[in-house]
Amino acid sequence: MALGTREIRSHKDLVVWQKSIDMVSEIYRLTKSYPEDQKFGLVSQMQRASVSIPANIAEGYGRHATKEYSYFLRIALGSLAELDALITISRKLSYLPVEECSKLEAQLGTIGKMFYALHKRIH
């Protein structure tokens, strides 16, 4: 599969997948400082939502069918929206500094735009 001028041989070649993996690392790093009582609540939910994004990109790509790929991209996009809500909650509860939230929200925006561009290209 070729997207643009680059040859895409696997989901790992997709920039959106690479950026979403970076997001997972960032979420895990930042949630280490959350209160212990949030370990099985907000922290777990944020980590699961972030992991869901690259995992669904990979799974959809691996299906080798446009309809299924599109389906998994929509699931990943839903996880992106969920993560956005959880970041907002974290800011409201003062678990994340405003600056960190702004950085994460910018990353989410970039990844979201890439999703829409990828979705358009596969159709």
Order of alpha helices (4+ residues) and beta strands (2+ residues): beta-beta-alpha-alpha-alpha-alpha
